[in-house]
């Protein structure tokens, strides 16, 4: 499954393999964050000043490699 900007953070974090390390590498500590239940990837990236394109690329690469 390809990661899109409209996916909720919790939905991405529930994927296998666990992509938590990618979020942490980008400065997103989403585990346990209440916003992860209602915030999509685009909103999280914008709210934390992170490149959405780079984050999506890294997530998709990680999930495709495993």
Buried (B, 14 or more C-beta within 10 A) or exposed (E): EEBEBEBBBBBBBEBEEBBBEBBEEBEBEBEEBEEBEEBBBBBBBEEEEBEBEEBBEBBBEBBEEE
